[in-house]
Amino acid sequence: MLLYRLQVYPRSEGPPVMPPVSVFEIRLSFFSVVCLFCCTMLVSAAPAIAQSDEEPQPSVDLAEPLKVSAEGDDEQDEKKQDDLEAEVRLTALQPPAEQPVVTPRPPTRSSRIRLARVPSMFGDFFAPPAQFAFSRAGDGLKESVSGVLPLGGAFQRSKVSDNGKAVPTDRIFFMYNHYHNAVQGLGSSSGPPPPPISVDRYVVGFEKTFFNEDCSFEFRVPFATPADFSMPPPTDPAVFIPGDEIGNINLVFKSLVYQKDNLECAIGLGIDLPTSGDARATVDPLPLGPPGQFSFLVKNEAVYLQPFAAFLATPGQDTFVHGFVQFDVPTSGNLVTVGDPAKPSPVSLGSLNDSALFQVDLAFGRWLYKNPSAGSIRGIAGVVELHYITTIQDADTVSGFVPGGSELTLGNAFNRQDFLDLTAGLHVQLFENTALRVAGVAPLRRRPDRTFDGELMLQINHFFR
């Protein structure tokens, strides 16, 4: 800053005289002048300095590589962005990937073999045969005769659960059944009640698996011991009823629908084919002589369908449970005709339809002994079974007049019936692939809700796996 000395003098005094100046004051004034000059130069040079800062650097060699590098980075970023957009568009056009399907773990082969080795169900079945009755008048008296007509050798219907089980198996088998007091003999109202007749049945068959052992086909042929159901002379009237030796062939188709290591369930269809002969009876009323003789015939024509469901479970290492539920439905009736020696052709009385059946079977078993490395006997199992059968519709009847004035009636005189049987048996495993089985059956109800007084059975199964 500049320092000025200002001094005022009075007028009366003469011209002013400069006071003396010190050295310090001279130095201070010089310093002020220098500072003022520097500030003026800085203010004038400020625009030039700002303009020089805005101009590019004079060195071209250093700036040019940086510019090229920056342009290369921009190109790479644009290329990456294009690739990403192309990948997104390609992913959108592709079909969605299929989700893996989670399927239950199939049973191991060892578990399949173990279930296949579980004993089959024994069974109990004997179908109620058709009954007949006719009455005649003579000397003012009316007498009736009744009996059963063994259609198909008394084995026109089969049961899938007899020596059967839910697991499809490759095997051949043989069955023998003795039905004690199974068929009611002929009797007349004027005589004592006739004794019942026992029947023996033999069945041979095989079962073959297919579709990776998940399905099987079974074939059964029943045979009967020749039995005579006649009431010969001197009985009046004499009735001759020959028995057939071959029953109806039974086919069984079975398929697994559920499998686990300790449980298998199956469904299937059994079919009884009318391969046996017809049932024929000849009546010879002695007092009336030849004019009263006649015969009647029941043709074996019905096909029986047997849809069923079954399961086999092994809740423990040595225990097993087996069950069947089955329907037995005739698809048609059997034609009944009456033959008159005086007429060239028989007369039809109509078609006789058997009652449809519903059946439930349940078996419980336990291995009493098992030794796979033994010689001949490698296992023994005890089995207890309960079997229930009921008719699910009213019985059908066919009637008409025959020569000599007699009236003939065929059908089930008991209409609705319910059967309950108990089976107990032993299953013996012989060697690796053979089983010998013995059992007995006891009916738990009284007649007419029983078809036999007792049953003894023997079964042999030989397996091929």
WORALIN-V341401 format. One record per backbone hydrogen bond with DSSP energy under -0.5 kcal/mol. NH is the residue of the N-H (numbers start at 1). CO is the residue of the C=O. Records with the same first field share a line. If there is no record, write none. Layout:
NH->CO  CO
This chain:
4->2
6->4
7->5
13->10
26->22
27->23
28->24
29->25
30->26
31->27
32->28
33->29
34->30
35->31
36->32
37->33
38->34
39->35
40->36
41->37
42->38
43->39
44->40
45->41
46->42
49->45
50->46
51->47
52->48
53->49
54->50
55->51
60->58
63->59
64->60
65->61
66->62
67->63
68->64
69->65
70->66
71->67
72->68
73->69
74->70
75->71
76->72
77->73
78->74
79->75
80->76
81->77
82->78
83->79
84->80
85->81
86->82
87->83
88->84
89->85
90->86
91->87
92->88
93->89
94->90
102->100
103->101
112->108
113->109
114->110
115->111
116->112
117->113
118->115
121->164
130->149
131->411
132->147
133->409
134->145
135->407
136->143
138->141
141->138
143->136  141
145->134
146->187
147->132
148->184
149->130
150->148
151->149
152->277
153->150
155->152
156->151
162->159
163->121  161
164->161
171->169  207
172->462
173->205
174->460
175->203
176->458
177->201
178->456
179->177  199
180->178  454
182->179  197
183->197
184->182
187->146
189->144
191->188
197->183
199->179
201->177
202->223
203->175
204->221
205->173
206->219
207->171
208->217
210->215
214->210  211
215->210
216->254
217->208
218->252
219->206
220->250
221->204
223->202
224->245
225->200
229->227  241
231->239
235->232
237->235
238->284
239->231
240->282
241->239
243->227
247->222
248->155
249->273
250->220
251->271
252->218
253->269
254->216
255->267
256->214
257->265
258->265
260->263
263->260
264->312
265->258
266->310
267->255
268->308
269->253
270->306
271->251
272->304
273->249  271
275->273
279->298
280->278
281->296
282->240
283->294
284->238
286->284
288->285
289->285  286
292->289
293->290
294->283
295->339
296->281
297->337
298->279
299->297  335
301->299
304->272
305->303  329
306->270
308->268
309->325
310->266
311->323
312->264
313->321
314->262
316->319
320->365
321->313
322->363
323->311
324->361
325->309
326->359
327->307
328->357
329->305
331->303
334->352
336->350
337->297
338->347
339->295
341->293
343->340
347->338
349->336
350->336
352->334
353->351
357->328
358->390
359->326
360->388
361->324
362->386
363->322
364->384
365->320
366->382
367->318
368->366  380
369->380
371->378
374->371
378->376  429
379->429
380->369
381->427
382->366
383->425
384->364
385->423
386->362
387->421
388->360
389->419
390->358
391->417
392->356
396->353
398->410
400->408
402->406
405->402
407->135
408->400  406
409->133
410->398
411->131
412->396
413->411
415->412
419->389
420->449
421->387
422->442
423->385
424->440
425->383
426->438
427->381
428->426  436
429->379  427
430->428  434
431->376  429
434->430
435->461
436->428
437->459
438->426
439->457
440->424
441->455
442->422
444->420
449->446
450->448
453->180
454->180
455->441
456->178
457->439
458->176
459->437
460->174
461->435
462->172
463->433
464->170
